[in-house]
Amino acid sequence: MIEIIGVRFKKAGKTYYFSPNGLKIEKGLYVVVETARAIEIGEVVIGNRMVDEKEIFSPLKPVIRIATEQDFKTLEENKQKEKEAFDICTKKIQEHNLDMKLVEVEYTFDQNKILFYFTADGRVDFRDLVKDLASIFKIRIELRQIGVRDEAKMLGGLGICGRPFCCHAFLGDFHPVSIKMAKEQNMSLNPTKISGICGRLMCCLKYEQDVYEELIKKLPSRGSLVKTPEGDGVVEDVEVLRGVIKVKIQDNDIETIKYFNKDDIRILKKVHIKDDDELKELKNLE
């Protein structure tokens, strides 16, 4: 076992483990630590805790100190400098006529590097831009191209549910989301209804997927042959959460539609439906 603390550098960023270095550090405090890229300041989201060494990547970097009043002043100074750097970089992008959109600027806590995050449809030759920025700021410059999901995470906003973006509010990582999830949850496959502001499938499709997958295993799919209290029939539709099966029963030349509880039917032949053309056309949303 080894003692750790968990530190997060952004509101909904990943949590990284550090050695408390003999300090008693409570959740909610801020600490100064050395990371792979620079000296940084972050919020403690996990206080002193013992964990199995298999859960971490050794060796752990130690905490340098608990953040002081001067550290917070430095943090505020960096935020002001980031705003100024954003304006300068935006103007330089226009001067060089580059097809890119600046999203965010970040100073490392020790002010040894500035990171410029941008989006673009393709590759951008920003070598001249970097030279200009380096001559202005006199420190190391790094430009990073990010995707539309990362842009939404950085900028934040309100989703169609009226709540702040999950990625900006609390999601540390993006989890894979697929059209299959929307179909299994019986949602409309209209791109405007299952896509987030970023234009990709909504992250919240993942939240209930495990439950749906577990329930679907016990239910017949559409087209399956089932035995009901009123005779054999073919499944027309399934309400997964309610466990209600819509069945078409053929009695001579008369077709009737009946609804049964999942416990009142028995599957005679289960049909596995493959993705249709509509699903394939929507794959670019993933």
N, C-alpha and C positions, 0 to 999 in steps of 0.2 A: 504493500500500500504506500501511496505517496500523497503528500499534502499539496493541494492546489487552490487557486481562486480562479473564477471565470470572469473575463473582462470583455466588454463589448465597446467598439469604437464608434459605432453609429447606432441610431435609434433602433433600427430593425436589422442590424448587421449580425454577422456570425459571432459566436462566443468562443474566445480563445483562452486556453489554460496557461497560467503562469505560476511560478513558485512564489509563495507569499514572503519568502526570504526572512522567516522568523517573525513577521509582523502579524498581528491580529487585525484582519481587515473585514469589515462588515459589508453586507450588501448595500448598495446605494452610494458608497464612497467612490471617489475618483482616484486613480493611481497613475503614476508615470512609469512606463515600461519601455523596454527595448524590443522592437519587432524586427522582422526581416528587412523592412524597408527604411526604418528610422526610429527615433525616439518619439513615442506617442503618448497621449493621455486618453484614458478610457474609463468607462463606468463599470464598477464591480457589480455583476449580476449574480454571482455565486460566491458567497463568503467562504472562509476557510473550510475545506472539506477533504476528507481522505477518500481517494479513489484507487482502483486497481491500476497498476502500472501499464496493463495491457490497453487501457482506455486512452492513453496519451502517447504523444510522440516525444520521446526523450532526445536530448536533455531539455528540460523546461528553462526558459529564461526567467530570471528573478525580477521581482518588482524593485524598481529603483527607489521609489518613495511614494508616500501618500500625497496627493496633490495639495499644494499650498496655495495661499491667496495669490502669490506672484504667478503661479502656474495658470490660474484662471484668468489673470490679466493678460498673460501671453496668449491664451486661447481666444480671448476677445479681440486682441490685436490681430491675430491671424484671420479671424472672420472678416474684419474690416479690410484687410489686405486682399482677401479672396474676392471681395466685391470689386475692388479697384482692378485686380488682375483680370476679372471676368470682362469688364468693360474694355480694357486694353486689348485683350485677346480677340474679342468680338470685332473690334475695329481692324485689327490686323488680318483677320480672316476675310473681311470684306475687301481690304486692300489687295490681298493676294488672289481674290476671286475664287476662293475654295468652296467646293460644294460639300459643306459640312455644317453641322449645327452644334454649337457649344452648349453643353448641358450643365456642367458644374466645374468649379475650380476648388482645389483643396491644397492648402499648405500643410506640410508635415509639421508636427508640433515644434520640432527643433529648427524649423525654418530653413532647412538645407535643401528642400526640394518642393517644387510646385507641380501638381498633377492637374492636367486639363482633360476632362472627360467630354467626348463628343460622339454624335451619331452621324452616320453617312450611309448612303445607299450602296456604295462600293468602296474600293480602296482609294485613299487620298494621299497624294504626295505632299506632305507637310514639312519637308526638310527646310525650306526657306523660312517657313513660319517659326519653326523651332529656333533657328538662328536669330531671328528678330527678337523673339521673346527672351532668349538667353542674353542678348545684348542689353535688354531693358532691365531685367530682374537680377542679372549677375549671379544666379544660382542655377542649380540643375533643373532642367525642364523635362517633363515627361507627358506625352500625349497618349491617351488611351481611347480607342474606339470601343463603344459599348452598344449593346442591343436595345431594342425598344422596351423590353421588360425592365432592364436596368435603368433606363431613363425614367420610366414611371415610378420605380422604387426611389430614385433620388429626388424627383420633383414632388411626388405626392399628388393628392387630389381626392375627389369623391367618385366612387364607383356608381353603377346604376342602382345599387341597393341604397344609396344615400349615405353610406358610411365611408370613412377614409380607406384608401387602397390598403388591402391586406399586406402587400409587399412593403409598403412604406410604414405601416403601423406596427407589425409584429413578426412577419415572416422573415426568418434569417436566411433561408435558402429557397430557391425556386424548385418546386417538385414537378416531375414530368406530368403533363396533362394531355389527354388525348380525346379525339372525337368519340371514341368508343365509350368513354365515361358519360358524355352527354346523352348518347343513345341509350345506354343502360339505365340512366336515371330518368328516361322518358321525357327529356327536355326537347324543346323546339330546336331543330338544327339550323335555324335562321342565324347566320353569322352575327347579326347585330344584337341578338339576344343572348348569345353564349360567349361573346368576346368582351374583353376588358377595354379600357381606354387605350391601352397599348396596341390593340389590334390583334392580340393573341388570345387564346382560350382563357377564360377566367380561372384563376388559381383555386377558387372555392369549389370547383368541380371535384377536386381531390378530397375534400373534407369528408364526404359521406360515402366515397367510393368503396371503401373496405366493407361497409355495412351492406351496400347493394350487392357486391360480389358474393358475400356470404349468403344472402337471401336468394339470389338468383340460382345458386347451386341447387336449391331445394325446390325450385319452381320450373314448370315447363316453359319452353320458349314458344313464340308464335309459330303456328304450323304443326305443333306436336299433336299426336293422337292421344286422347285421354279418356278414361272411363269415369262417368259421373253418375250420381243417383238417378238421373233421367236418361241414361244411355250414353253410348260412345259419341265423341265429338272431336272437333278440331279447335285448338286454341286460337282465338282471334286477337286477344290482347291480354296483357298481364299488368296488374297494379302491384308493383313489387312491395312497397311499404305496407299496404293494407292486406296483401296476401290474397287478393281477389282475382279470379281467373274468368275471363270472358270466353265462353265456348259456343261454337256454332254446332248445333245438333241437327243432323239430317234424319228426318222421319218420312220415309217414302219420298214424295216430291216436295215435302214441306220442310223449309229451313227455319229454325228458331234460334234466337240468341238468348243464352242463359248466363247468369253470373253465379259462381260457386266459390266457397272458401277453399283455400289450398288444401285444407285437411279433409275435404269432402271428395277429392278427386284422386285418381291413380293414373300415373303416366304409363301409357302403353308403348308409345314410341316417341322419343324426344328428337326434335329436329334442331340441328345447329346451323343458325343462319350466318352466312358470311357477310362481310361489309358490302353494301351495295354501292352503286355509282355515286349516289349523293354523298356518301361518307368520303369516298376517294377524292371528290372535288373539294371537300372541305379540309383536307389534310394540311393545306398550307397555313392553317390557323394555329397549328400546334407549335 
